[in-house]
Amino acid sequence: MENLGKVFKAYDIRGVYSSEINEDLAWKIGYATGQFLRSLLRGYDRGQTSANRLVVGRDMRPHSPSLANNLIEGILSSGLSCVDVGMCDTPMIYFAINHLGACGGIQVTASHNPIEYNGFKISGQKARPIGEDTGLNEIRHIVSTLRRTPSKTDSAKIEQMDLWKEYRKHVMQFLQLSRPLKVAVDASNGMAGKMMPEIFDGTDLEITPLNYELGGEFAHPPNPLIDANLKQVCSAVRDGKTDFGICYDGDADRCMFVDEKGQIVRCDLITAMLGRHFLQLYPASTVVYDLRSSRVVSEEIRAAGGSPRRERVGHAFMKKAMADAHAIFGGELSGHFYFRDNYHADSGAIVFAVVASVVSAQDRPLSELIEPLKRYVQSGEINFRVADKAEKMEELADKFPDGETDRMDGVTVQFKDWWFNVRPSNTEPLLRLNLEAGNDDLLQDRLAEIQAVLGEPVAE
């Protein structure tokens, strides 16, 4: 039996192919997910065709087709029909679930992990995330009891479906260009290499394509949060004198932007800029942001007449907060951006369209739009290896008793001119620190105080 505890994560299933993730496990995950989602259909009309369908897609990894085929066989054996949308970006699955009224979907992907990894991202009805607290633990339990059998039900059918035309039409609602733009796009040899031409060809965007090839290798690791992986797009922006650049992760649900000078733009500053944009279109709306984000985000939202909503880190929490508050927009420091008119889900394609629209409507470059938002200095996320994460977090809270402390996600302590958050990793004995201050001297002083408690940071 596979080491399920190793591959079942907080929000998805991931591991090395084929020692941890293989075709047998794919079948079991398909069967177990189908069984779990069918149990949720009791309140619905089981005769409704759409509700009895599960959408499946896959990324470009060489083992994804085989895993997807076995996944589909498991789904059919559970009694659910299946819509196979083929190779696509993960946000397309969210679109397909809602467009078809399906009971859920599974994307075969390992996102930003190296090429030898693979995995499964599972969503329920309306593309609600299935994490460990919302069904993934139940799916894991079913998987642990299964033995693969060749059975299929007569009512379960598979249908191949090309939804790119409909997906493009959906994304195009967010693209309102006031003038043509030149943009450098690094697909990281991932699914943006297929998504970008399918959606944005034929628009007034002159795109310099980088690493669009889907040959099963990565020119650089497909993780845009690591600065070293952005060197290529930064150079392309400067050399090509483009208006901005963007770099995607492997399944194209996360991205990072660089301005026309080739300088990296923090995602919380993109959230602040786009928050103002959406509040001009939809006054007095709510904008959601994760608690690692700069104070400038809440300040900009309030200044624009909106309601800022601070939320826990992670797409499951962000999507729930978006839905609960009927928020117009949301952003995470990790490069996920969420939209009310995208079923409260994140989309790398849509955030690209919106940023392009905002930049094209201005007679100033992106760097000048972002510059007023750089009112504070940040540490970036720093990891510390500790034996007892809970004990160290409480020690930090006790060290700063005069601050305003909350425990929404780890420990956050706020003062007038600085604040920090320290959160535990879900999978490693690590604490993750984010600290912001009014100036660099204050940042360094407070960072030294915290390091005296947590020890030396883990080297990148």
C-alpha positions in Angstrom: 0.0 0.0 0.0 1.2 3.5 -0.9 2.4 5.8 1.8 -0.8 7.8 1.7 0.3 10.1 4.5 3.2 11.3 2.4 1.3 12.1 -0.8 -2.0 13.4 0.7 -1.2 17.1 1.5 -3.4 19.8 3.0 -4.9 20.9 -0.3 -3.9 18.3 -2.9 -2.2 15.0 -3.6 1.4 15.1 -4.7 4.5 12.9 -5.0 7.3 11.4 -7.1 6.2 9.3 -10.1 6.2 6.3 -10.0 7.5 5.5 -6.5 4.8 7.6 -4.7 2.3 8.4 -7.4 1.4 5.7 -9.9 -1.4 4.4 -12.1 -2.9 2.1 -9.5 -3.2 5.0 -7.1 -4.6 7.2 -9.8 -7.4 4.6 -10.4 -8.1 4.5 -6.6 -8.2 8.3 -6.4 -10.6 8.5 -9.3 -12.9 5.8 -7.7 -12.7 7.4 -4.2 -13.3 10.9 -5.5 -16.3 9.7 -7.5 -17.7 7.9 -4.6 -17.2 10.9 -2.3 -18.7 13.4 -4.7 -21.7 11.1 -5.5 -22.4 11.1 -1.8 -22.8 14.9 -1.9 -25.4 14.6 -4.7 -28.0 13.2 -2.5 -29.7 16.6 -2.2 -29.7 16.9 -6.0 -31.5 15.2 -8.8 -29.4 12.2 -9.6 -31.0 12.0 -13.0 -29.5 15.3 -14.0 -26.8 14.5 -16.4 -24.5 17.5 -15.6 -24.5 16.8 -11.9 -23.4 13.2 -12.5 -20.3 14.3 -14.5 -16.8 14.9 -13.2 -14.3 17.0 -15.3 -10.8 15.7 -15.7 -7.8 17.6 -17.2 -4.0 17.2 -17.1 -0.8 19.1 -17.4 2.1 18.5 -19.8 4.2 16.1 -17.7 5.2 12.9 -19.6 3.3 10.7 -17.1 0.2 12.8 -16.9 -1.7 11.1 -19.8 -1.3 7.6 -18.3 -2.3 8.9 -14.8 -5.3 10.7 -16.3 -6.5 7.6 -18.2 -6.3 5.5 -15.0 -8.0 8.2 -13.0 -10.8 8.3 -15.5 -11.3 4.5 -15.3 -11.6 4.8 -11.6 -14.2 7.6 -11.9 -16.3 5.5 -14.3 -16.1 2.5 -12.0 -17.5 4.7 -9.2 -20.6 5.3 -11.3 -19.9 8.9 -12.3 -19.6 9.9 -16.0 -16.5 11.9 -17.0 -15.7 14.8 -19.2 -12.1 14.7 -20.4 -11.0 18.3 -21.4 -7.4 17.1 -22.2 -4.3 19.1 -21.5 -5.1 22.4 -19.9 -4.2 24.9 -17.2 -5.8 24.2 -13.7 -8.0 27.3 -13.8 -9.7 25.9 -16.9 -10.9 23.0 -14.8 -12.6 25.6 -12.5 -14.3 27.1 -15.5 -15.3 23.8 -17.0 -17.0 22.6 -13.7 -19.1 25.7 -13.6 -19.7 25.9 -17.4 -21.0 22.3 -17.5 -22.7 22.3 -14.0 -20.5 19.3 -13.1 -20.3 17.9 -9.6 -16.5 18.5 -9.5 -13.2 18.1 -11.3 -9.7 16.7 -11.0 -6.6 18.2 -12.6 -3.6 15.9 -12.9 -0.6 18.1 -12.1 2.2 18.7 -9.7 2.1 22.5 -10.2 5.5 24.0 -9.5 7.3 20.8 -8.5 10.1 19.3 -10.5 9.3 17.1 -13.6 9.6 13.8 -11.7 6.6 14.8 -9.6 2.9 14.5 -10.3 -0.4 14.7 -8.4 -4.0 15.6 -8.3 -6.0 18.8 -7.5 -9.6 18.0 -6.6 -12.5 20.4 -6.7 -16.2 19.9 -5.9 -19.3 21.6 -7.2 -18.9 25.2 -8.3 -15.1 24.5 -8.2 -15.1 24.6 -4.4 -11.7 23.3 -3.2 -11.5 19.8 -1.7 -8.9 20.0 1.0 -8.2 17.9 4.1 -11.0 19.5 6.0 -13.5 19.5 3.1 -13.3 15.9 1.8 -9.7 15.0 1.1 -9.4 13.0 4.4 -12.5 11.1 3.4 -11.1 10.4 -0.1 -7.9 9.2 1.5 -9.8 6.8 3.8 -11.7 5.4 0.8 -8.4 5.0 -1.1 -6.9 3.1 1.8 -9.7 0.5 1.7 -9.7 -0.1 -2.1 -8.5 -2.9 -4.2 -8.6 -2.2 -7.9 -11.3 -4.0 -9.9 -12.2 -3.9 -13.6 -15.9 -3.1 -13.0 -17.7 -0.3 -14.8 -21.3 0.8 -14.5 -23.4 0.9 -17.7 -24.6 4.4 -16.9 -21.1 6.0 -16.6 -19.9 7.4 -19.9 -16.8 9.3 -21.0 -16.8 12.3 -23.3 -13.9 14.2 -24.8 -14.7 17.9 -24.9 -12.8 20.9 -26.3 -13.7 23.9 -24.3 -11.0 26.4 -25.4 -13.4 28.5 -27.4 -15.8 28.9 -24.4 -12.9 29.4 -22.0 -11.4 32.1 -24.2 -14.8 33.9 -24.4 -15.0 33.8 -20.6 -11.5 35.3 -20.1 -12.0 37.9 -22.8 -14.6 39.6 -20.6 -11.7 40.8 -18.4 -9.6 42.2 -21.2 -10.4 45.8 -22.1 -7.3 47.3 -23.9 -7.1 51.0 -24.4 -4.0 50.7 -26.5 -1.8 47.9 -27.8 0.9 46.5 -25.5 4.1 44.5 -25.7 4.4 41.8 -23.0 7.0 39.1 -22.3 5.4 35.9 -21.1 7.5 33.1 -19.5 5.4 29.9 -19.5 8.1 28.0 -17.5 7.5 25.1 -20.0 4.2 24.6 -18.3 0.5 24.9 -19.1 0.7 28.7 -19.9 2.5 27.6 -23.0 -0.8 26.1 -24.3 -3.1 28.6 -22.5 -1.6 31.8 -23.8 -1.9 31.2 -27.5 -5.3 29.6 -27.2 -6.7 32.7 -25.4 -4.7 35.7 -26.3 -3.7 35.2 -29.9 -5.5 37.7 -32.1 -5.6 40.4 -29.5 -3.7 43.7 -29.4 -1.1 42.1 -27.2 2.3 41.6 -28.9 3.6 38.8 -26.8 7.3 37.7 -26.6 7.0 34.0 -25.7 9.5 32.4 -23.4 9.7 28.6 -22.6 6.4 27.7 -24.3 7.7 24.3 -25.3 5.9 21.4 -23.7 8.5 18.7 -24.1 8.6 17.4 -20.6 11.6 19.4 -19.4 11.9 22.7 -17.6 14.3 25.4 -18.7 14.1 26.6 -15.1 12.1 25.3 -12.2 8.4 26.3 -12.7 8.2 28.3 -9.5 7.9 32.0 -10.1 8.2 32.8 -6.4 11.9 32.2 -6.6 13.7 35.3 -7.9 16.3 33.3 -9.8 13.5 31.8 -12.0 12.5 35.3 -13.1 15.9 36.2 -14.6 14.9 35.2 -18.1 11.7 37.2 -18.2 13.4 40.2 -16.6 16.0 40.2 -19.3 13.4 39.8 -22.1 11.5 42.8 -20.7 14.6 45.0 -20.7 15.9 43.8 -24.0 12.6 43.9 -25.8 11.4 47.1 -24.2 8.1 45.6 -23.3 5.4 47.1 -21.1 5.7 44.4 -18.5 6.5 40.7 -18.1 4.8 37.8 -16.4 6.1 34.3 -15.3 3.8 31.4 -14.6 4.1 28.3 -12.6 3.7 24.8 -14.0 -0.2 24.6 -14.1 -0.6 28.4 -14.7 -2.7 29.2 -11.7 0.0 31.3 -10.1 2.2 34.1 -11.6 4.6 36.9 -10.8 4.9 40.2 -12.7 7.9 42.4 -13.5 7.6 46.0 -14.6 9.0 47.6 -17.7 12.4 48.0 -16.1 12.6 44.3 -15.4 12.0 44.8 -11.7 10.0 42.2 -9.8 6.6 43.5 -8.4 5.4 41.9 -5.2 2.0 40.3 -5.5 0.5 42.2 -2.6 1.3 45.4 -4.5 -0.5 43.9 -7.6 -3.4 43.2 -5.2 -3.5 46.8 -4.0 -3.4 48.2 -7.6 -6.1 45.8 -8.9 -8.2 46.3 -5.7 -8.4 50.0 -6.6 -9.3 49.1 -10.2 -12.2 46.8 -9.3 -13.5 49.3 -6.7 -13.8 51.9 -9.4 -15.9 49.5 -11.4 -17.8 48.2 -8.4 -17.8 50.8 -5.6 -18.0 49.8 -1.9 -17.2 46.1 -2.6 -15.1 43.8 -0.5 -11.5 42.9 -1.5 -9.9 39.8 0.2 -6.2 39.6 0.9 -4.0 37.1 2.8 -2.5 38.2 6.1 1.1 38.2 4.9 0.2 41.1 2.6 1.6 44.6 3.2 -0.6 47.1 5.1 -0.7 49.1 1.9 -3.4 46.7 0.6 -5.9 47.5 3.3 -5.0 51.2 3.2 -5.6 51.3 -0.6 -8.9 49.4 -0.4 -10.2 51.8 2.3 -9.0 54.8 0.4 -10.9 53.6 -2.6 -14.1 53.2 -0.6 -14.0 49.4 -0.3 -14.0 46.9 2.6 -10.7 45.1 3.1 -11.0 41.5 4.4 -7.9 39.9 5.9 -7.8 36.1 5.5 -5.8 33.0 6.3 -3.2 31.8 3.8 -4.3 29.2 1.3 -6.7 29.0 -1.6 -9.4 27.0 0.4 -9.7 29.9 2.9 -9.4 32.6 0.2 -12.2 31.1 -2.0 -14.5 30.6 1.0 -13.9 34.2 2.1 -14.5 35.4 -1.4 -17.8 33.6 -1.5 -18.9 34.5 2.0 -18.3 38.2 1.5 -19.3 38.2 -2.2 -16.0 39.9 -2.7 -15.2 41.4 -6.1 -11.5 40.5 -6.0 -8.8 38.8 -3.9 -5.0 38.3 -3.9 -2.4 36.2 -2.2 1.3 36.9 -1.7 1.9 33.6 -3.4 0.6 34.8 -6.8 -2.9 33.5 -6.7 -5.6 36.1 -7.7 -9.3 35.5 -7.3 -12.3 37.0 -9.0 -16.0 37.2 -8.2 -16.9 36.9 -11.8 -14.7 33.8 -12.1 -16.8 31.8 -9.6 -14.6 33.2 -6.8 -11.7 31.1 -8.1 -8.2 32.0 -9.0 -7.0 32.4 -12.6 -3.6 33.2 -14.1 -5.1 34.0 -17.4 -7.6 36.5 -16.0 -5.1 38.4 -13.8 -2.9 38.8 -16.9 -5.9 40.2 -18.8 -6.7 42.6 -16.0 -3.2 43.9 -15.4 -2.9 44.4 -19.2 -6.1 46.4 -19.2 -5.0 48.6 -16.2 -1.6 49.3 -17.8 -3.1 50.1 -21.2 -5.5 52.6 -19.7 -2.7 54.7 -18.2 -0.1 57.0 -19.8 2.4 55.9 -17.1 4.3 52.7 -17.0 3.7 49.9 -14.5 6.7 51.0 -12.4 5.1 54.4 -11.8 1.7 52.8 -11.0 3.4 50.6 -8.4 5.9 53.2 -6.9 3.4 55.0 -4.6 2.5 51.6 -3.1 6.0 51.0 -1.8 5.5 52.7 1.5 6.9 50.0 3.6 9.8 47.5 3.6 9.4 43.8 3.9 11.6 40.9 5.0 10.1 38.5 2.4 9.2 35.0 3.7 11.9 33.5 5.8 11.9 29.9 7.0 13.2 28.7 10.3 13.6 25.0 11.3 12.3 24.4 14.9 11.5 21.3 16.9 8.3 22.6 18.5 6.5 25.1 16.3 3.6 25.9 18.7 6.0 26.6 21.6 8.1 29.0 19.5 5.1 30.9 18.3 3.9 31.4 21.8 7.4 32.4 22.8 7.3 35.1 20.2 3.9 36.3 21.3 5.1 36.6 24.8 8.2 38.5 23.7 6.1 41.3 22.3 3.2 41.7 24.9 2.5 45.4 24.0 1.6 44.5 20.4 -1.9 43.7 19.1 -1.8 39.9 18.8 -4.1 37.5 16.9 -4.0 33.9 15.9 -6.0 33.8 12.7 -3.1 31.9 11.0 -0.1 31.2 13.3 0.7 34.3 15.3 0.5 37.9 14.1 1.7 40.8 16.3 1.1 44.4 15.1 2.5 47.7 16.2 2.0 51.1 14.7 5.2 51.1 12.7 5.8 47.4 12.2 4.2 44.0 12.3 5.1 40.3 11.8 3.4 37.0 11.2 4.9 33.6 11.9 3.0 30.5 10.5 3.7 26.8 10.8 4.4 24.8 7.6 1.8 22.0 7.1 4.4 19.5 5.9 7.8 20.4 7.5 9.2 21.4 10.9 9.4 25.0 9.7 8.0 28.3 10.8 7.5 30.9 8.1 8.1 34.5 9.0 6.9 37.7 7.2 7.8 41.0 8.7 7.1 44.6 7.6 8.3 47.9 8.9 8.3 51.6 8.1 12.0 51.7 7.3 14.9 49.4 6.8 16.7 50.1 10.1 13.5 49.2 12.0 13.1 46.1 9.9 16.6 44.9 10.6 16.3 45.6 14.3 13.1 43.7 14.7 14.3 40.9 12.5 17.3 40.4 14.8 15.0 40.3 17.9 12.9 37.6 16.3 15.9 35.6 15.0 17.2 35.5 18.6 14.1 33.4 19.4 13.9 31.3 16.2 17.6 30.8 15.4 19.3 31.0 12.0 17.1 31.0 8.9 17.0 28.0 6.6 19.2 28.6 3.5 17.3 28.9 0.3 
